[in-house]
Amino acid sequence: MSPAADQRGAPSTDTLALVASLWFALACNLSFWHEVLSGRDATAPATWLFAGALFVALVAVHFLLLGLVLHRAWTKPLLGVLLVATAFAVHYTQKFNVYLDPSMLRNVLRTDVKEASELFTWSMAPHLLFYAVLPLLLLWWVPIRRRRWPGALARRIAWLLLAVVLGVGAVMTVFQDFGSLMRNRKELRYLITPANYLYSLGRVAVADTRSAAKPREPLGTDATPGPAWAGRSKPTLFVFVLGETARAANWGLSGYARQTTPQLAEVPGLINFKDVSACGTNTETSVPCLFSPWGRRQYDEDRIRGSQGLLHVLDHAGLGTFWRDNQSGCKGVCDGLPNERLATTASTLCDGERCLDEALLRDLDAPLVSAVSTAASAAAGRSKALTNSRVVVLHMLGNHGPAYYKRYPASFRRFEPTCDTPDLRQCEIPQIVNTYDNALLYTDHVLARTIDWLKARQDHYDTALIYVSDHGESLGENRLFLHGVPYAIAPKEQTQVPMVAWFSPGFTDSRRLDLGCVQARANQPASHDHLFHSVLGLMDVKTAVREPAMDLFAPCRR
C-alpha cells in the first residue's frame, strides 16, 4: 500500500484541534455549564439559544488557542500534555468547586510535594481513566495526515478566521445576556477549562519573570526605635504565630457551639478578636499581603510582591527577627533575614514527611541568640534592650487540608467519627467537620504551650504573642470545600479568621497598654490590614510607612 493510501482518511492537525476543542467544551466544562445555566428554564428557547451560542464560543476560543501553536511535529505530545493537565484541572474544579484564577495557580505552583501528594487519591482513578487515559490512547492510535506547508498554512489561516467569525458571531447573538452575566459574575471565566489555567499560568509566569528580574523595593529604611526604648532595661520577645486554614466559624472563643479552644479559654488576660477579615483566600495571597503596609484595602499584587515587608522594617529599626516554618515557606516576606524550615526528621513530633506544630517550639532558644538585625550589628549606641529584643514568626501547618486527620496526634481525636482520608468525597460532612475541629483543638494546645513558653522567659524578656490565621476554609457549605475562591465572591467561611493576643505584665507596663480598652477594641471589626501597623506600634518603631490610624492598639496606649 502506498504512503498516500495510508494517509487516506487520517485526520489533519486542524481536525484534531477541532475534535479536542469539542471535547474540552463538552466534557471538561461541566462546572461552567452548571453555573451558567443555573436558574434558567430548560424548556425555554432562549435558554437553548444562549447555551448553543456559548458552546460555539467555547469551541472557537479553544480552537484559536490550539490553532496558533499546533504543528504536526508536536501535535500529539502537546495535546497529550493538555489532556492530562485538563483532566486534573477538571477533577479539582468539580470536586472542590475551585476557580483556577492566577491567585490559585500561584498557590498550586508554590505547593510543595508533600502538600500536593495529599491531593492524589485512588478515587481519582476512574476520573483520570475517562478524562486522560482513554483520550490519550485514541490520540496515539490515530495517524496525522501529512500536508505540504503552503496548503497547510492556507487551511490553518482559513480555519482560524472561521473560528473568529463564528465565535464573535455567537457571542453577538446573545450579547445582552452574555454581557450582563460577565459583568455580574466575572469569576465564571476561571471555570472555562483549559483556557482558565492556561491564561492564569501565563499571568503568573509573566509576573514572576518581571519580579525575578529586579530586587525587592526597600521599605521603611527610615525605621528607628522610638524614644521609649532608651529607658527600657528589659528586651522584648514578641512571637507572631501565623496560622493556617483556621476559620472563625469553628473557633470556640468566638462563640462556636463546640469548645474547640478550651486551653486558650483558661489563659488569663487572653484577648480574642471576634471579627477579623483575611487579606486573601489562599496562603500565596494572604501572607505577603498581611506583612505589607497596603493590605486588601490598597491591594496591588505587583507592589506587594515586589517590596520588602514588616520583618524587613523591624530589621531596619534594629530588631532581630527570625522565621521558623512548618509549612511551604515564607512567600518572600523573610527573604534575606534569618529563617529556618523544620526538618521532618528532627524529633518524635515528625514522621519523615510532616511535623506536628509543637515541633515549632523545639530548641527555639538557640535562634534567639543568633537572630541579630543587620542594623543593630552595624550601629553603635543602641540600647541593650533593643539589640537583645527579638520578633519570632512561627508559621504553622495548622488545619491545612484536605488531610485534616494528619494535623493532630491521636490524643486530640476528641470529636468522632472522623474523616481519616484526604479524599473528602468518601466522608460525610459531619465527619469532615469533626476532623477539622480536632485539628483546631490541637492548634489551641500549641498556642497555649507557646504562651507557657513565653511566661517561662518573663524574667529576661517582656513577652507578647499575636496569633492570626492566613485564611479560612469551606467544609461543604454550598458544595464548596477547601479554599481559594476568588475574593470577590468568597464565602465568609474562607475570609473570616480567628485572631488572639496575649501580653505579659511586663510588656503591658512597658507599652502602657490599657487591656480593658484592647478588649473593647477586640469586639469591633478588624482585618489583616491592621497587622503591619499594629506590630510596629507594639514594638515602638517609628517610620513613615506606619499609619497610626491602622494600629489596633494605638488608642489603648496611655
C-alpha positions as CSV (number, residue, x, y, z in Angstrom):
1,M,0.0,0.0,0.0
2,S,1.4,3.4,-0.9
3,P,2.0,6.2,1.6
4,A,-0.8,8.2,0.1
5,A,-3.2,5.3,0.7
6,D,-2.0,5.1,4.3
7,Q,-3.0,8.8,4.7
8,R,-6.4,8.3,3.2
9,G,-9.0,9.1,6.0
10,A,-6.4,10.2,8.5
11,P,-7.3,13.5,10.2
12,S,-5.2,16.6,9.8
13,T,-3.8,18.7,12.6
14,D,-6.7,21.1,12.2
15,T,-9.2,18.3,12.6
16,L,-7.5,17.1,15.7
17,A,-7.6,20.6,17.1
18,L,-11.3,20.9,16.4
19,V,-12.1,17.5,18.0
20,A,-10.0,18.5,21.0
21,S,-11.9,21.8,21.3
22,L,-15.2,20.0,21.1
23,W,-14.0,17.6,23.9
24,F,-12.9,20.5,26.1
25,A,-16.2,22.4,25.5
26,L,-18.5,19.4,26.1
27,A,-16.8,17.2,28.7
28,C,-14.4,19.4,30.5
29,N,-16.6,22.4,31.4
30,L,-19.4,20.8,33.4
31,S,-18.8,23.2,36.3
32,F,-19.0,26.1,33.9
33,W,-22.2,24.9,32.3
34,H,-23.8,24.3,35.8
35,E,-23.1,27.8,36.9
36,V,-24.0,29.5,33.6
37,L,-27.3,27.7,33.2
38,S,-28.3,27.6,36.9
39,G,-31.8,29.1,37.4
40,R,-32.7,29.1,33.7
41,D,-35.8,27.4,32.3
42,A,-34.6,24.3,30.5
43,T,-37.6,24.3,28.2
44,A,-37.3,27.9,27.1
45,P,-36.0,28.5,23.5
46,A,-33.9,31.5,24.9
47,T,-32.0,29.1,27.2
48,W,-31.2,26.7,24.3
49,L,-30.1,29.7,22.1
50,F,-27.9,31.0,24.9
51,A,-26.3,27.6,25.6
52,G,-25.8,27.0,21.9
53,A,-24.1,30.3,21.4
54,L,-21.8,29.8,24.4
55,F,-20.9,26.3,23.2
56,V,-19.9,27.7,19.8
57,A,-17.9,30.4,21.5
58,L,-16.1,27.9,23.8
59,V,-15.2,25.7,20.9
60,A,-13.9,28.7,18.9
61,V,-11.8,30.0,21.8
62,H,-10.1,26.7,22.4
63,F,-9.6,26.1,18.6
64,L,-7.9,29.5,18.4
65,L,-5.6,28.6,21.3
66,L,-4.7,25.3,19.7
67,G,-4.5,26.6,16.1
68,L,-2.0,29.2,17.0
69,V,0.5,26.7,18.4
70,L,-0.1,23.2,16.9
71,H,2.3,21.8,14.3
72,R,2.2,18.2,13.0
73,A,5.6,17.5,14.6
74,W,4.4,18.3,18.1
75,T,0.6,18.0,17.9
76,K,0.4,14.6,19.8
77,P,2.8,15.5,22.6
78,L,1.3,18.9,23.2
79,L,-2.3,17.6,23.1
80,G,-1.3,14.8,25.4
81,V,0.1,17.2,28.0
82,L,-3.1,19.3,27.7
83,L,-5.3,16.3,28.1
84,V,-3.6,15.2,31.3
85,A,-3.4,18.7,32.8
86,T,-7.0,19.3,31.9
87,A,-8.1,16.0,33.5
88,F,-6.5,17.1,36.8
89,A,-8.0,20.6,36.5
90,V,-11.5,19.2,35.8
91,H,-11.2,16.8,38.8
92,Y,-10.4,19.6,41.3
93,T,-12.8,22.1,39.8
94,Q,-15.6,19.6,40.1
95,K,-14.6,18.1,43.4
96,F,-13.9,21.3,45.4
97,N,-15.6,23.9,43.2
98,V,-12.3,25.9,42.9
99,Y,-11.7,28.6,40.4
100,L,-8.4,28.4,38.5
101,D,-7.5,32.1,38.6
102,P,-3.9,33.5,38.7
103,S,-4.0,33.5,42.5
104,M,-5.0,29.9,42.7
105,L,-2.4,28.9,40.0
106,R,0.3,30.6,42.0
107,N,-0.8,28.8,45.1
108,V,-0.7,25.5,43.2
109,L,2.8,26.2,41.8
110,R,4.1,27.1,45.3
111,T,2.7,24.0,46.9
112,D,5.4,21.6,48.0
113,V,5.5,17.9,47.1
114,K,4.2,16.8,50.5
115,E,1.1,19.1,50.2
116,A,0.4,18.0,46.6
117,S,0.7,14.3,47.5
118,E,-2.2,14.6,49.9
119,L,-4.5,15.7,47.0
120,F,-3.7,12.5,45.0
121,T,-6.1,9.7,46.0
122,W,-7.2,6.4,44.5
123,S,-10.7,7.7,43.9
124,M,-9.2,9.8,41.1
125,A,-8.5,6.7,39.0
126,P,-11.9,6.4,37.3
127,H,-11.9,10.1,36.5
128,L,-8.4,10.0,35.1
129,L,-9.2,6.9,33.1
130,F,-12.1,8.7,31.3
131,Y,-10.6,12.2,31.0
132,A,-6.9,11.3,30.4
133,V,-6.1,7.7,29.6
134,L,-8.8,6.9,27.0
135,P,-8.3,10.2,25.1
136,L,-4.5,9.6,25.1
137,L,-4.9,6.1,23.7
138,L,-7.2,7.4,21.0
139,L,-4.8,10.3,20.2
140,W,-1.8,8.0,19.9
141,W,-3.7,5.5,17.8
142,V,-4.8,8.0,15.2
143,P,-2.3,8.9,12.4
144,I,-2.0,12.5,11.4
145,R,-2.3,13.4,7.7
146,R,0.8,15.0,6.1
147,R,0.3,18.1,4.0
148,R,2.7,20.4,2.3
149,W,3.3,23.5,4.2
150,P,1.8,26.1,1.8
151,G,-1.5,24.3,1.6
152,A,-1.5,23.5,5.3
153,L,-0.8,27.1,6.2
154,A,-3.6,28.4,4.0
155,R,-6.0,25.9,5.5
156,R,-4.9,26.9,9.1
157,I,-5.4,30.6,8.4
158,A,-8.9,29.9,6.9
159,W,-9.8,27.7,10.0
160,L,-8.6,30.4,12.4
161,L,-10.6,33.1,10.6
162,L,-13.7,30.9,10.6
163,A,-13.3,30.4,14.3
164,V,-13.0,34.1,14.9
165,V,-16.2,34.8,12.8
166,L,-18.2,32.0,14.5
167,G,-17.0,32.9,18.0
168,V,-17.7,36.6,17.7
169,G,-21.0,35.9,15.9
170,A,-22.2,33.5,18.6
171,V,-21.4,36.0,21.3
172,M,-23.1,38.8,19.5
173,T,-26.2,36.7,19.1
174,V,-26.7,36.7,22.9
175,F,-24.6,39.7,23.7
176,Q,-27.0,41.4,26.1
177,D,-27.5,38.3,28.2
178,F,-23.8,37.3,27.9
179,G,-22.6,40.8,28.7
180,S,-24.8,41.0,31.8
181,L,-23.5,37.6,33.0
182,M,-19.9,38.5,32.6
183,R,-20.3,41.9,34.3
184,N,-22.0,40.4,37.3
185,R,-20.0,37.2,37.5
186,K,-16.6,37.9,36.2
187,E,-15.2,34.9,38.1
188,L,-17.0,32.5,35.7
189,R,-14.3,32.9,33.1
190,Y,-12.0,31.0,35.5
191,L,-14.2,27.9,35.2
192,I,-13.6,27.6,31.4
193,T,-11.2,24.7,31.1
194,P,-8.4,24.6,29.9
195,A,-8.4,28.2,28.9
196,N,-8.6,29.2,32.6
197,Y,-5.4,27.6,33.7
198,L,-3.5,28.4,30.5
199,Y,-4.4,32.1,30.9
200,S,-3.6,32.1,34.7
201,L,-0.3,30.2,34.1
202,G,0.7,32.9,31.6
203,R,-0.2,35.7,34.0
204,V,1.8,34.1,36.8
205,A,4.8,33.4,34.6
206,V,4.9,37.0,33.3
207,A,4.6,38.4,36.9
208,D,7.2,36.1,38.3
209,T,9.7,36.8,35.5
210,R,9.2,40.5,35.9
211,S,9.7,40.3,39.7
212,A,12.7,38.0,39.4
213,A,14.5,40.5,37.2
214,K,14.7,43.1,39.9
215,P,15.3,43.1,43.7
216,R,12.6,43.9,46.2
217,E,12.0,47.5,46.7
218,P,13.3,48.7,50.1
219,L,10.6,49.5,52.6
220,G,10.8,51.5,55.8
221,T,14.5,52.2,55.6
222,D,13.8,55.3,57.8
223,A,12.7,53.0,60.6
224,T,14.1,53.9,64.0
225,P,13.3,52.7,67.6
226,G,11.0,55.1,69.5
227,P,12.3,57.2,72.3
228,A,10.8,54.8,74.9
229,W,13.5,52.2,74.1
230,A,16.2,54.3,75.7
231,G,14.5,53.9,79.1
232,R,13.9,50.2,78.9
233,S,16.1,47.8,80.8
234,K,14.5,44.6,79.6
235,P,14.4,43.4,76.0
236,T,11.2,42.3,74.2
237,L,10.4,38.8,72.9
238,F,7.4,39.1,70.5
239,V,6.0,35.9,68.9
240,F,3.8,36.2,65.9
241,V,2.1,32.9,65.2
242,L,0.8,32.6,61.6
243,G,-1.9,30.1,61.5
244,E,-3.1,28.0,58.5
245,T,-6.6,27.5,57.3
246,A,-8.3,28.1,60.6
247,R,-11.7,29.7,60.2
248,A,-13.5,31.9,62.7
249,A,-16.8,30.0,62.3
250,N,-15.4,27.0,64.2
251,W,-13.3,29.0,66.8
252,G,-14.5,28.2,70.3
253,L,-13.6,31.6,71.7
254,S,-15.8,33.3,69.1
255,G,-19.0,31.6,70.0
256,Y,-18.8,28.3,68.1
257,A,-21.2,25.7,69.6
258,R,-18.3,23.4,70.4
259,Q,-15.4,24.4,72.6
260,T,-12.5,24.0,70.2
261,T,-10.3,26.3,72.3
262,P,-10.5,25.0,75.8
263,Q,-6.9,25.7,76.8
264,L,-6.9,29.3,75.5
265,A,-10.1,29.9,77.3
266,E,-8.3,29.3,80.6
267,V,-5.4,31.7,79.8
268,P,-5.8,34.9,82.0
269,G,-5.8,38.1,80.0
270,L,-6.1,36.5,76.6
271,I,-7.8,38.8,74.1
272,N,-9.9,37.3,71.3
273,F,-10.7,39.3,68.2
274,K,-14.1,38.2,67.1
275,D,-14.5,39.7,63.7
276,V,-11.3,39.6,61.6
277,S,-11.1,39.6,57.8
278,A,-8.3,37.9,55.9
279,C,-6.4,39.5,53.1
280,G,-6.9,36.6,50.7
281,T,-8.3,33.1,50.5
282,N,-5.0,31.3,50.0
283,T,-1.6,31.4,51.5
284,E,0.2,32.8,48.5
285,T,-2.0,35.9,48.6
286,S,-2.6,36.4,52.3
287,V,0.9,36.0,53.7
288,P,2.6,38.7,51.6
289,C,-0.5,40.9,51.9
290,L,-0.7,40.8,55.7
291,F,3.0,41.6,56.1
292,S,2.7,44.6,53.8
293,P,1.5,48.1,54.7
294,W,-1.1,48.2,52.0
295,G,-3.2,45.1,52.6
296,R,-6.5,44.4,51.0
297,R,-7.7,48.0,51.1
298,Q,-4.9,49.1,48.7
299,Y,-4.2,45.7,47.2
300,D,-1.6,45.8,44.4
301,E,-0.1,42.4,43.9
302,D,2.9,43.6,42.0
303,R,3.7,46.2,44.6
304,I,3.2,43.8,47.5
305,R,5.3,41.0,45.9
306,G,8.0,43.5,44.8
307,S,8.6,45.2,48.1
308,Q,10.0,44.3,51.5
309,G,7.6,43.7,54.3
310,L,7.1,44.0,58.0
311,L,10.1,41.9,59.1
312,H,12.4,44.0,57.0
313,V,11.1,47.2,58.5
314,L,11.7,45.7,62.0
315,D,15.2,44.8,60.9
316,H,15.9,48.3,59.7
317,A,14.9,49.6,63.1
318,G,17.5,47.3,64.8
319,L,15.2,44.5,66.0
320,G,16.3,40.9,65.4
321,T,13.8,38.8,63.5
322,F,13.5,35.0,63.0
323,W,11.1,33.0,60.9
324,R,10.5,29.3,61.7
325,D,8.4,27.4,59.2
326,N,6.4,24.2,59.4
327,Q,4.7,24.8,56.0
328,S,5.6,25.8,52.5
329,G,7.9,28.8,53.1
330,C,7.6,32.5,54.0
331,K,6.4,33.5,50.5
332,G,9.2,36.1,50.2
333,V,8.4,38.1,53.4
334,C,11.5,36.8,55.2
335,D,13.9,36.9,52.2
336,G,17.4,37.9,53.3
337,L,16.6,37.5,57.0
338,P,17.3,34.6,59.5
339,N,14.8,31.8,58.8
340,E,14.5,28.1,59.2
341,R,12.3,25.3,57.9
342,L,11.7,22.4,60.2
343,A,13.5,19.2,59.3
344,T,10.9,16.5,59.1
345,T,13.1,14.0,60.9
346,A,14.2,16.4,63.7
347,S,12.1,14.9,66.5
348,T,9.5,12.5,67.6
349,L,6.9,15.0,66.5
350,C,7.9,14.4,62.9
351,D,7.2,11.4,60.7
352,G,9.7,12.0,57.9
353,E,7.0,13.8,55.8
354,R,5.5,16.3,58.2
355,C,5.9,17.7,61.7
356,L,3.2,18.4,64.2
357,D,3.1,22.1,65.1
358,E,4.5,21.6,68.6
359,A,7.9,21.0,66.8
360,L,8.0,24.7,66.2
361,L,8.8,25.2,69.9
362,R,11.6,22.7,69.9
363,D,15.0,24.2,70.7
364,L,13.6,27.7,70.0
365,D,16.0,29.5,72.4
366,A,19.1,28.9,70.2
367,P,17.9,31.0,67.2
368,L,17.1,33.9,69.6
369,V,20.8,34.4,70.2
370,S,21.8,34.4,66.5
371,A,18.9,36.4,65.0
372,V,20.5,39.8,65.3
373,S,19.3,42.5,62.9
374,T,21.7,43.9,60.3
375,A,21.0,47.4,61.6
376,A,21.8,46.5,65.2
377,S,25.1,44.8,64.3
378,A,26.2,47.8,62.2
379,A,25.2,50.6,64.5
380,A,26.8,51.7,67.8
381,G,25.0,53.2,70.7
382,R,21.9,51.0,70.6
383,S,20.4,50.2,73.9
384,K,21.0,46.7,75.2
385,A,17.2,46.2,75.5
386,L,16.8,46.9,71.8
387,T,19.7,44.8,70.5
388,N,18.6,41.8,72.6
389,S,15.0,42.1,71.5
390,R,13.5,39.5,69.1
391,V,10.5,39.1,66.9
392,V,9.8,35.5,66.1
393,V,7.4,34.3,63.5
394,L,6.1,30.7,63.8
395,H,4.4,29.5,60.6
396,M,2.0,26.7,61.4
397,L,0.8,23.7,59.4
398,G,-2.5,24.2,61.3
399,N,-5.6,22.9,59.6
400,H,-4.1,22.5,56.1
401,G,-6.5,20.3,54.1
402,P,-7.7,18.0,52.9
403,A,-5.8,15.7,55.2
404,Y,-7.1,17.3,58.4
405,Y,-6.6,14.0,60.3
406,K,-2.9,14.3,59.9
407,R,-2.7,17.6,61.7
408,Y,-3.0,16.4,65.3
409,P,-1.9,13.4,67.4
410,A,-4.2,10.6,68.4
411,S,-4.8,12.1,71.8
412,F,-6.7,15.0,70.2
413,R,-9.2,12.8,68.4
414,R,-12.0,14.1,70.6
415,F,-14.8,14.6,68.1
416,E,-15.8,11.4,66.3
417,P,-16.4,9.8,63.8
418,T,-13.6,11.4,61.8
419,C,-12.6,11.5,58.2
420,D,-9.3,9.7,58.0
421,T,-8.6,10.1,54.4
422,P,-7.7,13.1,52.2
423,D,-10.5,12.1,49.8
424,L,-13.2,14.2,51.3
425,R,-15.9,12.7,49.0
426,Q,-15.6,9.4,50.9
427,C,-16.8,11.1,54.1
428,E,-20.0,12.7,55.3
429,I,-19.8,16.4,56.1
430,P,-20.2,15.8,59.9
431,Q,-17.1,13.6,59.8
432,I,-15.1,16.2,57.9
433,V,-16.2,18.9,60.5
434,N,-15.2,16.6,63.4
435,T,-11.8,16.1,61.9
436,Y,-11.3,19.8,61.2
437,D,-12.4,20.6,64.8
438,N,-9.9,18.1,66.2
439,A,-7.2,19.9,64.3
440,L,-8.4,23.2,65.8
441,L,-8.1,21.6,69.3
442,Y,-4.5,20.9,68.6
443,T,-3.9,24.5,67.4
444,D,-5.4,25.6,70.7
445,H,-3.0,23.4,72.5
446,V,0.1,24.6,70.6
447,L,-0.9,28.3,71.2
448,A,-1.3,27.6,74.9
449,R,2.1,25.9,75.1
450,T,3.6,28.9,73.2
451,I,2.2,31.2,75.9
452,D,3.6,29.0,78.6
453,W,7.0,29.1,76.8
454,L,6.8,32.9,76.9
455,K,5.8,33.0,80.5
456,A,8.9,31.0,81.4
457,R,11.0,33.7,79.9
458,Q,9.4,36.7,81.6
459,D,12.4,37.2,83.9
460,H,14.6,38.0,80.9
461,Y,12.1,39.5,78.4
462,D,8.9,41.5,78.1
463,T,6.9,38.9,76.2
464,A,3.9,39.0,73.9
465,L,2.0,36.9,71.3
466,I,-0.3,37.5,68.4
467,Y,-1.9,34.6,66.5
468,V,-3.9,35.0,63.3
469,S,-4.8,32.6,60.6
470,D,-3.9,33.3,57.0
471,H,-7.4,32.4,55.6
472,G,-10.4,30.2,56.3
473,E,-11.8,27.1,54.9
474,S,-15.1,25.7,53.4
475,L,-16.3,22.5,54.8
476,G,-19.1,21.7,52.4
477,E,-21.2,24.8,52.6
478,N,-22.8,25.5,49.2
479,R,-20.9,22.4,47.9
480,L,-17.6,24.2,48.5
481,F,-14.6,22.6,50.1
482,L,-11.1,23.8,51.0
483,H,-10.3,27.4,50.0
484,G,-9.1,29.6,47.2
485,V,-12.4,31.0,45.8
486,P,-11.8,34.5,44.2
487,Y,-12.0,37.0,47.0
488,A,-14.9,39.0,45.4
489,I,-17.2,36.0,45.7
490,A,-15.6,34.1,48.5
491,P,-17.9,32.9,51.4
492,K,-17.2,34.2,54.9
493,E,-16.0,30.8,55.9
494,Q,-12.9,31.4,53.8
495,T,-12.4,35.1,54.6
496,Q,-13.2,35.3,58.4
497,V,-10.3,34.1,60.6
498,P,-9.5,33.8,64.3
499,M,-7.1,36.1,66.0
500,V,-5.9,36.3,69.6
501,A,-3.4,38.4,71.5
502,W,-1.6,37.9,74.8
503,F,0.7,40.3,76.7
504,S,2.8,39.7,79.8
505,P,2.5,42.2,82.7
506,G,6.0,43.5,81.8
507,F,5.0,44.0,78.2
508,T,1.7,45.7,79.2
509,D,3.5,48.1,81.6
510,S,6.4,49.0,79.2
511,R,3.9,49.8,76.4
512,R,1.4,51.4,78.8
513,L,-1.4,49.3,77.4
514,D,-4.9,49.6,78.8
515,L,-6.1,45.9,78.4
516,G,-9.7,46.9,79.1
517,C,-9.5,49.2,76.1
518,V,-7.9,46.5,74.0
519,Q,-10.6,44.1,74.9
520,A,-13.3,46.6,73.8
521,R,-11.4,47.1,70.5
522,A,-11.3,43.3,70.0
523,N,-15.1,43.3,69.8
524,Q,-15.0,45.6,66.8
525,P,-14.2,44.6,63.2
526,A,-10.5,44.2,62.3
527,S,-8.6,42.8,59.4
528,H,-5.1,41.6,58.2
529,D,-4.7,45.2,57.0
530,H,-4.2,46.3,60.6
531,L,-1.3,43.9,61.5
532,F,1.6,45.6,59.8
533,H,0.9,48.9,61.6
534,S,-0.2,47.3,64.9
535,V,3.0,45.3,65.3
536,L,5.2,48.3,64.5
537,G,3.2,50.2,67.1
538,L,3.6,47.5,69.8
539,M,7.3,47.3,69.0
540,D,7.6,51.1,69.2
541,V,9.1,51.6,65.7
542,K,8.9,55.0,64.0
543,T,8.7,55.1,60.2
544,A,6.8,57.0,57.6
545,V,5.2,53.8,56.2
546,R,3.4,53.2,59.5
547,E,-0.2,54.6,59.7
548,P,-1.1,55.2,63.4
549,A,-4.8,55.1,62.4
550,M,-4.4,51.5,61.3
551,D,-2.8,50.5,64.6
552,L,-5.4,48.5,66.6
553,F,-3.6,49.2,69.9
554,A,-2.8,52.9,69.4
555,P,-6.0,54.2,71.2
556,C,-5.2,51.9,74.1
557,R,-1.7,53.1,74.9
558,R,-1.8,55.6,77.8
